[in-house]
């Protein structure tokens, strides 16, 4: 990994990255015309829209089979190893947004770290938390009372920040900052129709312009498939990072020893393993998680690996079997969905859904859509959630969401308290 120290002048970064193929793909991203997916496996830049999966095909019911039909049809028309790219929402009220790009360019993984980023050049912002912090804490308290009745074990409750700038937000700069600050994360950008126009497209006729961008830097791989190899890296249990090295390590050690966080993590790992086991001939699930870090957080993570039972099972089949995991919803799933709907005063949309790609061979990668935001013109909506389990403290969960917002806020050059 090459680390580039800069005083914030982007020209110094440009000069240093001139020979890095992955960085050039990142720079080639164009809002409204591209899909970008950067992972430890490599960088994928998709350009243009060759065909769009219709709103009917993108309904959540039997989505993987409909995608397979879509790709098989493209092969019959002479496309070589076509793929779909895009996003699948958290709930069932929106269809997935999946397109077949006209061109796909790949590069080796991004191998450059730029710790200090150039702030996005917009002068002033207004920030509105939704819900207000004190209301979020009250929602956590209500969920904890419901857990006392025994019908709910975990609920992931999210909040949003609505940012409004005096100028259009530079999506490419935000994306670049996210990727360069933490190359080991899964950085993504998906072009979407304007808010309110999701699900209005069809296979024929004019398409709504893609003028909204869903982007983020997720630490969590939902699932990947390469040949018959399957991999998932569920996460649950976290602590905010500290700028003080001693305190930072203390928090990591505290997380590693936390019975509450290990209990929460085990629920997610068990759910992922249970979903993957029927689809794999072999499945390796480590006995204990490891502690990993992003720029903003420490996480408990478990890397699950397996071998595919049936070659016709695509990466989207695997992802669909897992989504949503208890890491972004809760358990039991139906009860957790109820609590989320009752508590959160906004629609999650693609937040806590999944973003990724799948090709005609069935290979692909899908990540959990967290540490993310929607950008449209001068507005930006950020999302962050925390897993509520018995023993959770409302103030601690509020602080956790604030720390998770830091990933996107830092990419914007903002340091205000949220």
Protein Blocks (a to p, Z undefined) as FASTA:
>chain_A
ZZdddehiaklmmmmmmmmmklmmmmmpcghiaccdddfkbccddedjfbdcdfklmpmg
hklmmmmmmmmmmmmnopahiadeddddfblmbccdddddfbdcdddddfbdcfbacddd
dfbdcddddddfklmmmmmmmmmmmmmnopafbdcdddddddddfbdcdfklmmmmmmmm
mmmbccdddddddehigokacfedcddddfbccddddfbdfbdcehjaccddddeddddd
dfblklmmmmmmmmmmmmklmmmmmmmmmmmmmmmmmmpfbdcddfbdcddddfkbccdd
dddddddfblklcfklmmmmmpccfklnopcfklmmmmmmmmmgcdfklnoiacddddfk
opacddddehiaddehjbccddddddddehiafklmmmmmmmmmmmmmmmnopabdZZ
